[in-house]
Amino acid sequence: MYGKKVFGIERSTFIIDEQGIIQHIFRKVKVTGHAEAVLQVLGE
């Protein structure tokens, strides 16, 4: 922020298949629309 280093939280979601392999990563998640985006990826 304004040239200063700050600590914060960066939310991420990982979709992992039955074999334990990461299939999709969502970085810098925002609440609005996230559930729909995850469901869309799961429906593929």
mmCIF entry with sequence, helices, sheets and N, C-alpha, C, O atoms, coordinates in Angstrom:
data_MODEL
# 
_entry.id   MODEL 
# 
_entity.id                         1 
_entity.type                       polymer 
_entity.pdbx_number_of_molecules   1 
# 
_entity_poly.entity_id                      1 
_entity_poly.type                           'polypeptide(L)' 
_entity_poly.nstd_linkage                   no 
_entity_poly.nstd_monomer                   no 
_entity_poly.pdbx_seq_one_letter_code       MYGKKVFGIERSTFIIDEQGIIQHIFRKVKVTGHAEAVLQVLGE 
_entity_poly.pdbx_seq_one_letter_code_can   MYGKKVFGIERSTFIIDEQGIIQHIFRKVKVTGHAEAVLQVLGE 
_entity_poly.pdbx_strand_id                 A 
# 
loop_
_entity_poly_seq.entity_id 
_entity_poly_seq.num 
_entity_poly_seq.mon_id 
_entity_poly_seq.hetero 
1 1  MET n 
1 2  TYR n 
1 3  GLY n 
1 4  LYS n 
1 5  LYS n 
1 6  VAL n 
1 7  PHE n 
1 8  GLY n 
1 9  ILE n 
1 10 GLU n 
1 11 ARG n 
1 12 SER n 
1 13 THR n 
1 14 PHE n 
1 15 ILE n 
1 16 ILE n 
1 17 ASP n 
1 18 GLU n 
1 19 GLN n 
1 20 GLY n 
1 21 ILE n 
1 22 ILE n 
1 23 GLN n 
1 24 HIS n 
1 25 ILE n 
1 26 PHE n 
1 27 ARG n 
1 28 LYS n 
1 29 VAL n 
1 30 LYS n 
1 31 VAL n 
1 32 THR n 
1 33 GLY n 
1 34 HIS n 
1 35 ALA n 
1 36 GLU n 
1 37 ALA n 
1 38 VAL n 
1 39 LEU n 
1 40 GLN n 
1 41 VAL n 
1 42 LEU n 
1 43 GLY n 
1 44 GLU n 
# 
_struct_asym.id          A 
_struct_asym.entity_id   1 
# 
_struct_conf.conf_type_id            HELX_P 
_struct_conf.id                      HELX_P1 
_struct_conf.pdbx_PDB_helix_id       AA1 
_struct_conf.beg_label_comp_id       HIS 
_struct_conf.beg_label_asym_id       A 
_struct_conf.beg_label_seq_id        34 
_struct_conf.pdbx_beg_PDB_ins_code   ? 
_struct_conf.end_label_comp_id       LEU 
_struct_conf.end_label_asym_id       A 
_struct_conf.end_label_seq_id        42 
_struct_conf.pdbx_end_PDB_ins_code   ? 
_struct_conf.beg_auth_comp_id        HIS 
_struct_conf.beg_auth_asym_id        A 
_struct_conf.beg_auth_seq_id         34 
_struct_conf.end_auth_comp_id        LEU 
_struct_conf.end_auth_asym_id        A 
_struct_conf.end_auth_seq_id         42 
_struct_conf.pdbx_PDB_helix_class    1 
_struct_conf.details                 ? 
_struct_conf.pdbx_PDB_helix_length   9 
# 
_struct_conf_type.id          HELX_P 
_struct_conf_type.criteria    ? 
_struct_conf_type.reference   ? 
# 
_struct_sheet.id               AA1 
_struct_sheet.type             ? 
_struct_sheet.number_strands   2 
_struct_sheet.details          ? 
# 
_struct_sheet_order.sheet_id     AA1 
_struct_sheet_order.range_id_1   1 
_struct_sheet_order.range_id_2   2 
_struct_sheet_order.offset       ? 
_struct_sheet_order.sense        anti-parallel 
# 
loop_
_struct_sheet_range.sheet_id 
_struct_sheet_range.id 
_struct_sheet_range.beg_label_comp_id 
_struct_sheet_range.beg_label_asym_id 
_struct_sheet_range.beg_label_seq_id 
_struct_sheet_range.pdbx_beg_PDB_ins_code 
_struct_sheet_range.end_label_comp_id 
_struct_sheet_range.end_label_asym_id 
_struct_sheet_range.end_label_seq_id 
_struct_sheet_range.pdbx_end_PDB_ins_code 
_struct_sheet_range.beg_auth_comp_id 
_struct_sheet_range.beg_auth_asym_id 
_struct_sheet_range.beg_auth_seq_id 
_struct_sheet_range.end_auth_comp_id 
_struct_sheet_range.end_auth_asym_id 
_struct_sheet_range.end_auth_seq_id 
AA1 1 THR A 13 ? ILE A 16 ? THR A 13 ILE A 16 
AA1 2 ILE A 22 ? PHE A 26 ? ILE A 22 PHE A 26 
# 
loop_
_atom_site.group_PDB 
_atom_site.id 
_atom_site.type_symbol 
_atom_site.label_atom_id 
_atom_site.label_alt_id 
_atom_site.label_comp_id 
_atom_site.label_asym_id 
_atom_site.label_entity_id 
_atom_site.label_seq_id 
_atom_site.pdbx_PDB_ins_code 
_atom_site.Cartn_x 
_atom_site.Cartn_y 
_atom_site.Cartn_z 
_atom_site.occupancy 
_atom_site.B_iso_or_equiv 
_atom_site.pdbx_formal_charge 
_atom_site.auth_seq_id 
_atom_site.auth_comp_id 
_atom_site.auth_asym_id 
_atom_site.auth_atom_id 
_atom_site.pdbx_PDB_model_num 
ATOM 1   N N  . MET A 1 1  ? 0.836   -1.185  0.000   1.00 0.00 ? 1  MET A N  1 
ATOM 2   C CA . MET A 1 1  ? 0.000   0.000   0.000   1.00 0.00 ? 1  MET A CA 1 
ATOM 3   C C  . MET A 1 1  ? 0.873   1.237   0.000   1.00 0.00 ? 1  MET A C  1 
ATOM 4   O O  . MET A 1 1  ? 1.694   1.422   0.899   1.00 0.00 ? 1  MET A O  1 
ATOM 5   N N  . TYR A 1 2  ? 0.710   2.047   -0.956  1.00 0.00 ? 2  TYR A N  1 
ATOM 6   C CA . TYR A 1 2  ? 1.411   3.324   -1.040  1.00 0.00 ? 2  TYR A CA 1 
ATOM 7   C C  . TYR A 1 2  ? 2.916   3.166   -0.850  1.00 0.00 ? 2  TYR A C  1 
ATOM 8   O O  . TYR A 1 2  ? 3.559   4.001   -0.215  1.00 0.00 ? 2  TYR A O  1 
ATOM 9   N N  . GLY A 1 3  ? 3.475   2.086   -1.406  1.00 0.00 ? 3  GLY A N  1 
ATOM 10  C CA . GLY A 1 3  ? 4.903   1.857   -1.331  1.00 0.00 ? 3  GLY A CA 1 
ATOM 11  C C  . GLY A 1 3  ? 5.370   1.138   -0.081  1.00 0.00 ? 3  GLY A C  1 
ATOM 12  O O  . GLY A 1 3  ? 6.559   0.855   0.066   1.00 0.00 ? 3  GLY A O  1 
ATOM 13  N N  . LYS A 1 4  ? 4.438   0.838   0.830   1.00 0.00 ? 4  LYS A N  1 
ATOM 14  C CA . LYS A 1 4  ? 4.799   0.138   2.055   1.00 0.00 ? 4  LYS A CA 1 
ATOM 15  C C  . LYS A 1 4  ? 4.479   -1.346  1.921   1.00 0.00 ? 4  LYS A C  1 
ATOM 16  O O  . LYS A 1 4  ? 3.501   -1.725  1.278   1.00 0.00 ? 4  LYS A O  1 
ATOM 17  N N  . LYS A 1 5  ? 5.311   -2.178  2.533   1.00 0.00 ? 5  LYS A N  1 
ATOM 18  C CA . LYS A 1 5  ? 5.034   -3.610  2.551   1.00 0.00 ? 5  LYS A CA 1 
ATOM 19  C C  . LYS A 1 5  ? 4.059   -3.897  3.689   1.00 0.00 ? 5  LYS A C  1 
ATOM 20  O O  . LYS A 1 5  ? 4.242   -3.440  4.818   1.00 0.00 ? 5  LYS A O  1 
ATOM 21  N N  . VAL A 1 6  ? 3.034   -4.653  3.371   1.00 0.00 ? 6  VAL A N  1 
ATOM 22  C CA . VAL A 1 6  ? 2.058   -5.024  4.390   1.00 0.00 ? 6  VAL A CA 1 
ATOM 23  C C  . VAL A 1 6  ? 1.789   -6.521  4.302   1.00 0.00 ? 6  VAL A C  1 
ATOM 24  O O  . VAL A 1 6  ? 1.951   -7.132  3.245   1.00 0.00 ? 6  VAL A O  1 
ATOM 25  N N  . PHE A 1 7  ? 1.384   -7.092  5.409   1.00 0.00 ? 7  PHE A N  1 
ATOM 26  C CA . PHE A 1 7  ? 1.012   -8.497  5.436   1.00 0.00 ? 7  PHE A CA 1 
ATOM 27  C C  . PHE A 1 7  ? -0.495  -8.599  5.292   1.00 0.00 ? 7  PHE A C  1 
ATOM 28  O O  . PHE A 1 7  ? -1.235  -7.751  5.791   1.00 0.00 ? 7  PHE A O  1 
ATOM 29  N N  . GLY A 1 8  ? -0.937  -9.618  4.623   1.00 0.00 ? 8  GLY A N  1 
ATOM 30  C CA . GLY A 1 8  ? -2.360  -9.824  4.461   1.00 0.00 ? 8  GLY A CA 1 
ATOM 31  C C  . GLY A 1 8  ? -2.645  -11.269 4.119   1.00 0.00 ? 8  GLY A C  1 
ATOM 32  O O  . GLY A 1 8  ? -1.759  -12.122 4.141   1.00 0.00 ? 8  GLY A O  1 
ATOM 33  N N  . ILE A 1 9  ? -3.879  -11.519 3.808   1.00 0.00 ? 9  ILE A N  1 
ATOM 34  C CA . ILE A 1 9  ? -4.307  -12.862 3.472   1.00 0.00 ? 9  ILE A CA 1 
ATOM 35  C C  . ILE A 1 9  ? -4.618  -12.928 1.987   1.00 0.00 ? 9  ILE A C  1 
ATOM 36  O O  . ILE A 1 9  ? -5.315  -12.068 1.447   1.00 0.00 ? 9  ILE A O  1 
ATOM 37  N N  . GLU A 1 10 ? -4.096  -13.955 1.334   1.00 0.00 ? 10 GLU A N  1 
ATOM 38  C CA . GLU A 1 10 ? -4.457  -14.207 -0.058  1.00 0.00 ? 10 GLU A CA 1 
ATOM 39  C C  . GLU A 1 10 ? -5.158  -15.556 -0.085  1.00 0.00 ? 10 GLU A C  1 
ATOM 40  O O  . GLU A 1 10 ? -4.553  -16.594 0.184   1.00 0.00 ? 10 GLU A O  1 
ATOM 41  N N  . ARG A 1 11 ? -6.447  -15.522 -0.415  1.00 0.00 ? 11 ARG A N  1 
ATOM 42  C CA . ARG A 1 11 ? -7.222  -16.755 -0.448  1.00 0.00 ? 11 ARG A CA 1 
ATOM 43  C C  . ARG A 1 11 ? -6.985  -17.489 -1.757  1.00 0.00 ? 11 ARG A C  1 
ATOM 44  O O  . ARG A 1 11 ? -6.892  -16.884 -2.825  1.00 0.00 ? 11 ARG A O  1 
ATOM 45  N N  . SER A 1 12 ? -6.888  -18.806 -1.647  1.00 0.00 ? 12 SER A N  1 
ATOM 46  C CA . SER A 1 12 ? -6.722  -19.666 -2.817  1.00 0.00 ? 12 SER A CA 1 
ATOM 47  C C  . SER A 1 12 ? -7.601  -20.894 -2.651  1.00 0.00 ? 12 SER A C  1 
ATOM 48  O O  . SER A 1 12 ? -7.881  -21.332 -1.535  1.00 0.00 ? 12 SER A O  1 
ATOM 49  N N  . THR A 1 13 ? -8.031  -21.440 -3.781  1.00 0.00 ? 13 THR A N  1 
ATOM 50  C CA . THR A 1 13 ? -8.799  -22.682 -3.783  1.00 0.00 ? 13 THR A CA 1 
ATOM 51  C C  . THR A 1 13 ? -8.092  -23.650 -4.715  1.00 0.00 ? 13 THR A C  1 
ATOM 52  O O  . THR A 1 13 ? -7.684  -23.283 -5.816  1.00 0.00 ? 13 THR A O  1 
ATOM 53  N N  . PHE A 1 14 ? -7.952  -24.900 -4.258  1.00 0.00 ? 14 PHE A N  1 
ATOM 54  C CA . PHE A 1 14 ? -7.320  -25.937 -5.052  1.00 0.00 ? 14 PHE A CA 1 
ATOM 55  C C  . PHE A 1 14 ? -8.328  -27.042 -5.291  1.00 0.00 ? 14 PHE A C  1 
ATOM 56  O O  . PHE A 1 14 ? -8.971  -27.509 -4.350  1.00 0.00 ? 14 PHE A O  1 
ATOM 57  N N  . ILE A 1 15 ? -8.474  -27.469 -6.537  1.00 0.00 ? 15 ILE A N  1 
ATOM 58  C CA . ILE A 1 15 ? -9.321  -28.610 -6.859  1.00 0.00 ? 15 ILE A CA 1 
ATOM 59  C C  . ILE A 1 15 ? -8.389  -29.797 -7.071  1.00 0.00 ? 15 ILE A C  1 
ATOM 60  O O  . ILE A 1 15 ? -7.525  -29.783 -7.947  1.00 0.00 ? 15 ILE A O  1 
ATOM 61  N N  . ILE A 1 16 ? -8.587  -30.833 -6.241  1.00 0.00 ? 16 ILE A N  1 
ATOM 62  C CA . ILE A 1 16 ? -7.710  -31.999 -6.230  1.00 0.00 ? 16 ILE A CA 1 
ATOM 63  C C  . ILE A 1 16 ? -8.523  -33.226 -6.627  1.00 0.00 ? 16 ILE A C  1 
ATOM 64  O O  . ILE A 1 16 ? -9.610  -33.455 -6.096  1.00 0.00 ? 16 ILE A O  1 
ATOM 65  N N  . ASP A 1 17 ? -7.996  -34.011 -7.560  1.00 0.00 ? 17 ASP A N  1 
ATOM 66  C CA . ASP A 1 17 ? -8.737  -35.196 -8.016  1.00 0.00 ? 17 ASP A CA 1 
ATOM 67  C C  . ASP A 1 17 ? -8.557  -36.377 -7.058  1.00 0.00 ? 17 ASP A C  1 
ATOM 68  O O  . ASP A 1 17 ? -7.887  -36.264 -6.032  1.00 0.00 ? 17 ASP A O  1 
ATOM 69  N N  . GLU A 1 18 ? -9.162  -37.502 -7.411  1.00 0.00 ? 18 GLU A N  1 
ATOM 70  C CA . GLU A 1 18 ? -9.147  -38.689 -6.557  1.00 0.00 ? 18 GLU A CA 1 
ATOM 71  C C  . GLU A 1 18 ? -7.751  -39.250 -6.328  1.00 0.00 ? 18 GLU A C  1 
ATOM 72  O O  . GLU A 1 18 ? -7.503  -39.898 -5.311  1.00 0.00 ? 18 GLU A O  1 
ATOM 73  N N  . GLN A 1 19 ? -6.837  -39.009 -7.262  1.00 0.00 ? 19 GLN A N  1 
ATOM 74  C CA . GLN A 1 19 ? -5.466  -39.496 -7.129  1.00 0.00 ? 19 GLN A CA 1 
ATOM 75  C C  . GLN A 1 19 ? -4.576  -38.519 -6.345  1.00 0.00 ? 19 GLN A C  1 
ATOM 76  O O  . GLN A 1 19 ? -3.391  -38.782 -6.137  1.00 0.00 ? 19 GLN A O  1 
ATOM 77  N N  . GLY A 1 20 ? -5.150  -37.405 -5.919  1.00 0.00 ? 20 GLY A N  1 
ATOM 78  C CA . GLY A 1 20 ? -4.394  -36.422 -5.152  1.00 0.00 ? 20 GLY A CA 1 
ATOM 79  C C  . GLY A 1 20 ? -3.632  -35.430 -6.007  1.00 0.00 ? 20 GLY A C  1 
ATOM 80  O O  . GLY A 1 20 ? -2.734  -34.751 -5.509  1.00 0.00 ? 20 GLY A O  1 
ATOM 81  N N  . ILE A 1 21 ? -3.970  -35.333 -7.286  1.00 0.00 ? 21 ILE A N  1 
ATOM 82  C CA . ILE A 1 21 ? -3.294  -34.417 -8.206  1.00 0.00 ? 21 ILE A CA 1 
ATOM 83  C C  . ILE A 1 21 ? -4.108  -33.125 -8.316  1.00 0.00 ? 21 ILE A C  1 
ATOM 84  O O  . ILE A 1 21 ? -5.325  -33.155 -8.496  1.00 0.00 ? 21 ILE A O  1 
ATOM 85  N N  . ILE A 1 22 ? -3.415  -31.995 -8.205  1.00 0.00 ? 22 ILE A N  1 
ATOM 86  C CA . ILE A 1 22 ? -4.087  -30.701 -8.329  1.00 0.00 ? 22 ILE A CA 1 
ATOM 87  C C  . ILE A 1 22 ? -4.514  -30.514 -9.783  1.00 0.00 ? 22 ILE A C  1 
ATOM 88  O O  . ILE A 1 22 ? -3.686  -30.553 -10.694 1.00 0.00 ? 22 ILE A O  1 
ATOM 89  N N  . GLN A 1 23 ? -5.806  -30.311 -9.989  1.00 0.00 ? 23 GLN A N  1 
ATOM 90  C CA . GLN A 1 23 ? -6.349  -30.140 -11.329 1.00 0.00 ? 23 GLN A CA 1 
ATOM 91  C C  . GLN A 1 23 ? -6.593  -28.674 -11.686 1.00 0.00 ? 23 GLN A C  1 
ATOM 92  O O  . GLN A 1 23 ? -6.557  -28.306 -12.860 1.00 0.00 ? 23 GLN A O  1 
ATOM 93  N N  . HIS A 1 24 ? -6.839  -27.844 -10.683 1.00 0.00 ? 24 HIS A N  1 
ATOM 94  C CA . HIS A 1 24 ? -7.112  -26.431 -10.957 1.00 0.00 ? 24 HIS A CA 1 
ATOM 95  C C  . HIS A 1 24 ? -6.779  -25.615 -9.717  1.00 0.00 ? 24 HIS A C  1 
ATOM 96  O O  . HIS A 1 24 ? -6.991  -26.067 -8.592  1.00 0.00 ? 24 HIS A O  1 
ATOM 97  N N  . ILE A 1 25 ? -6.253  -24.406 -9.927  1.00 0.00 ? 25 ILE A N  1 
ATOM 98  C CA . ILE A 1 25 ? -5.929  -23.498 -8.827  1.00 0.00 ? 25 ILE A CA 1 
ATOM 99  C C  . ILE A 1 25 ? -6.607  -22.157 -9.097  1.00 0.00 ? 25 ILE A C  1 
ATOM 100 O O  . ILE A 1 25 ? -6.491  -21.591 -10.184 1.00 0.00 ? 25 ILE A O  1 
ATOM 101 N N  . PHE A 1 26 ? -7.309  -21.668 -8.095  1.00 0.00 ? 26 PHE A N  1 
ATOM 102 C CA . PHE A 1 26 ? -7.873  -20.325 -8.131  1.00 0.00 ? 26 PHE A CA 1 
ATOM 103 C C  . PHE A 1 26 ? -7.044  -19.482 -7.170  1.00 0.00 ? 26 PHE A C  1 
ATOM 104 O O  . PHE A 1 26 ? -6.986  -19.791 -5.980  1.00 0.00 ? 26 PHE A O  1 
ATOM 105 N N  . ARG A 1 27 ? -6.407  -18.434 -7.654  1.00 0.00 ? 27 ARG A N  1 
ATOM 106 C CA . ARG A 1 27 ? -5.603  -17.543 -6.819  1.00 0.00 ? 27 ARG A CA 1 
ATOM 107 C C  . ARG A 1 27 ? -6.336  -16.222 -6.629  1.00 0.00 ? 27 ARG A C  1 
ATOM 108 O O  . ARG A 1 27 ? -7.154  -15.827 -7.459  1.00 0.00 ? 27 ARG A O  1 
ATOM 109 N N  . LYS A 1 28 ? -6.034  -15.547 -5.530  1.00 0.00 ? 28 LYS A N  1 
ATOM 110 C CA . LYS A 1 28 ? -6.624  -14.242 -5.198  1.00 0.00 ? 28 LYS A CA 1 
ATOM 111 C C  . LYS A 1 28 ? -8.143  -14.292 -5.293  1.00 0.00 ? 28 LYS A C  1 
ATOM 112 O O  . LYS A 1 28 ? -8.763  -13.489 -5.991  1.00 0.00 ? 28 LYS A O  1 
ATOM 113 N N  . VAL A 1 29 ? -8.728  -15.241 -4.584  1.00 0.00 ? 29 VAL A N  1 
ATOM 114 C CA . VAL A 1 29 ? -10.162 -15.502 -4.638  1.00 0.00 ? 29 VAL A CA 1 
ATOM 115 C C  . VAL A 1 29 ? -10.948 -14.370 -4.004  1.00 0.00 ? 29 VAL A C  1 
ATOM 116 O O  . VAL A 1 29 ? -10.601 -13.888 -2.926  1.00 0.00 ? 29 VAL A O  1 
ATOM 117 N N  . LYS A 1 30 ? -12.000 -13.951 -4.672  1.00 0.00 ? 30 LYS A N  1 
ATOM 118 C CA . LYS A 1 30 ? -12.995 -13.019 -4.138  1.00 0.00 ? 30 LYS A CA 1 
ATOM 119 C C  . LYS A 1 30 ? -14.275 -13.809 -3.927  1.00 0.00 ? 30 LYS A C  1 
ATOM 120 O O  . LYS A 1 30 ? -14.565 -14.734 -4.686  1.00 0.00 ? 30 LYS A O  1 
ATOM 121 N N  . VAL A 1 31 ? -15.034 -13.461 -2.919  1.00 0.00 ? 31 VAL A N  1 
ATOM 122 C CA . VAL A 1 31 ? -16.242 -14.214 -2.584  1.00 0.00 ? 31 VAL A CA 1 
ATOM 123 C C  . VAL A 1 31 ? -17.267 -14.164 -3.716  1.00 0.00 ? 31 VAL A C  1 
ATOM 124 O O  . VAL A 1 31 ? -17.852 -15.189 -4.067  1.00 0.00 ? 31 VAL A O  1 
ATOM 125 N N  . THR A 1 32 ? -17.483 -12.996 -4.280  1.00 0.00 ? 32 THR A N  1 
ATOM 126 C CA . THR A 1 32 ? -18.500 -12.824 -5.306  1.00 0.00 ? 32 THR A CA 1 
ATOM 127 C C  . THR A 1 32 ? -18.185 -13.672 -6.536  1.00 0.00 ? 32 THR A C  1 
ATOM 128 O O  . THR A 1 32 ? -17.161 -13.474 -7.191  1.00 0.00 ? 32 THR A O  1 
ATOM 129 N N  . GLY A 1 33 ? -19.071 -14.613 -6.842  1.00 0.00 ? 33 GLY A N  1 
ATOM 130 C CA . GLY A 1 33 ? -18.938 -15.424 -8.035  1.00 0.00 ? 33 GLY A CA 1 
ATOM 131 C C  . GLY A 1 33 ? -18.000 -16.614 -7.927  1.00 0.00 ? 33 GLY A C  1 
ATOM 132 O O  . GLY A 1 33 ? -17.887 -17.395 -8.872  1.00 0.00 ? 33 GLY A O  1 
ATOM 133 N N  . HIS A 1 34 ? -17.322 -16.770 -6.786  1.00 0.00 ? 34 HIS A N  1 
ATOM 134 C CA . HIS A 1 34 ? -16.338 -17.847 -6.677  1.00 0.00 ? 34 HIS A CA 1 
ATOM 135 C C  . HIS A 1 34 ? -16.988 -19.231 -6.690  1.00 0.00 ? 34 HIS A C  1 
ATOM 136 O O  . HIS A 1 34 ? -16.500 -20.142 -7.360  1.00 0.00 ? 34 HIS A O  1 
ATOM 137 N N  . ALA A 1 35 ? -18.069 -19.387 -5.964  1.00 0.00 ? 35 ALA A N  1 
ATOM 138 C CA . ALA A 1 35 ? -18.735 -20.701 -5.917  1.00 0.00 ? 35 ALA A CA 1 
ATOM 139 C C  . ALA A 1 35 ? -19.172 -21.128 -7.313  1.00 0.00 ? 35 ALA A C  1 
ATOM 140 O O  . ALA A 1 35 ? -19.018 -22.292 -7.682  1.00 0.00 ? 35 ALA A O  1 
ATOM 141 N N  . GLU A 1 36 ? -19.705 -20.210 -8.077  1.00 0.00 ? 36 GLU A N  1 
ATOM 142 C CA . GLU A 1 36 ? -20.132 -20.519 -9.444  1.00 0.00 ? 36 GLU A CA 1 
ATOM 143 C C  . GLU A 1 36 ? -18.950 -20.913 -10.316 1.00 0.00 ? 36 GLU A C  1 
ATOM 144 O O  . GLU A 1 36 ? -19.061 -21.828 -11.132 1.00 0.00 ? 36 GLU A O  1 
ATOM 145 N N  . ALA A 1 37 ? -17.824 -20.237 -10.153 1.00 0.00 ? 37 ALA A N  1 
ATOM 146 C CA . ALA A 1 37 ? -16.631 -20.554 -10.939 1.00 0.00 ? 37 ALA A CA 1 
ATOM 147 C C  . ALA A 1 37 ? -16.125 -21.966 -10.597 1.00 0.00 ? 37 ALA A C  1 
ATOM 148 O O  . ALA A 1 37 ? -15.728 -22.718 -11.487 1.00 0.00 ? 37 ALA A O  1 
ATOM 149 N N  . VAL A 1 38 ? -16.142 -22.315 -9.313  1.00 0.00 ? 38 VAL A N  1 
ATOM 150 C CA . VAL A 1 38 ? -15.703 -23.648 -8.905  1.00 0.00 ? 38 VAL A CA 1 
ATOM 151 C C  . VAL A 1 38 ? -16.644 -24.706 -9.471  1.00 0.00 ? 38 VAL A C  1 
ATOM 152 O O  . VAL A 1 38 ? -16.192 -25.717 -10.008 1.00 0.00 ? 38 VAL A O  1 
ATOM 153 N N  . LEU A 1 39 ? -17.936 -24.481 -9.353  1.00 0.00 ? 39 LEU A N  1 
ATOM 154 C CA . LEU A 1 39 ? -18.897 -25.440 -9.886  1.00 0.00 ? 39 LEU A CA 1 
ATOM 155 C C  . LEU A 1 39 ? -18.771 -25.619 -11.387 1.00 0.00 ? 39 LEU A C  1 
ATOM 156 O O  . LEU A 1 39 ? -18.962 -26.719 -11.906 1.00 0.00 ? 39 LEU A O  1 
ATOM 157 N N  . GLN A 1 40 ? -18.450 -24.539 -12.083 1.00 0.00 ? 40 GLN A N  1 
ATOM 158 C CA . GLN A 1 40 ? -18.262 -24.610 -13.527 1.00 0.00 ? 40 GLN A CA 1 
ATOM 159 C C  . GLN A 1 40 ? -17.057 -25.504 -13.861 1.00 0.00 ? 40 GLN A C  1 
ATOM 160 O O  . GLN A 1 40 ? -17.136 -26.319 -14.781 1.00 0.00 ? 40 GLN A O  1 
ATOM 161 N N  . VAL A 1 41 ? -15.966 -25.365 -13.139 1.00 0.00 ? 41 VAL A N  1 
ATOM 162 C CA . VAL A 1 41 ? -14.771 -26.187 -13.377 1.00 0.00 ? 41 VAL A CA 1 
ATOM 163 C C  . VAL A 1 41 ? -15.074 -27.644 -13.030 1.00 0.00 ? 41 VAL A C  1 
ATOM 164 O O  . VAL A 1 41 ? -14.648 -28.550 -13.745 1.00 0.00 ? 41 VAL A O  1 
ATOM 165 N N  . LEU A 1 42 ? -15.801 -27.876 -11.948 1.00 0.00 ? 42 LEU A N  1 
ATOM 166 C CA . LEU A 1 42 ? -16.128 -29.243 -11.559 1.00 0.00 ? 42 LEU A CA 1 
ATOM 167 C C  . LEU A 1 42 ? -17.060 -29.914 -12.564 1.00 0.00 ? 42 LEU A C  1 
ATOM 168 O O  . LEU A 1 42 ? -17.043 -31.136 -12.711 1.00 0.00 ? 42 LEU A O  1 
ATOM 169 N N  . GLY A 1 43 ? -17.871 -29.118 -13.251 1.00 0.00 ? 43 GLY A N  1 
ATOM 170 C CA . GLY A 1 43 ? -18.812 -29.655 -14.227 1.00 0.00 ? 43 GLY A CA 1 
ATOM 171 C C  . GLY A 1 43 ? -18.167 -30.006 -15.555 1.00 0.00 ? 43 GLY A C  1 
ATOM 172 O O  . GLY A 1 43 ? -18.802 -30.652 -16.389 1.00 0.00 ? 43 GLY A O  1 
ATOM 173 N N  . GLU A 1 44 ? -16.936 -29.603 -15.775 1.00 0.00 ? 44 GLU A N  1 
ATOM 174 C CA . GLU A 1 44 ? -16.252 -29.875 -17.060 1.00 0.00 ? 44 GLU A CA 1 
ATOM 175 C C  . GLU A 1 44 ? -15.965 -31.331 -17.228 1.00 0.00 ? 44 GLU A C  1 
ATOM 176 O O  . GLU A 1 44 ? -15.398 -31.735 -18.244 1.00 0.00 ? 44 GLU A O  1 
# 
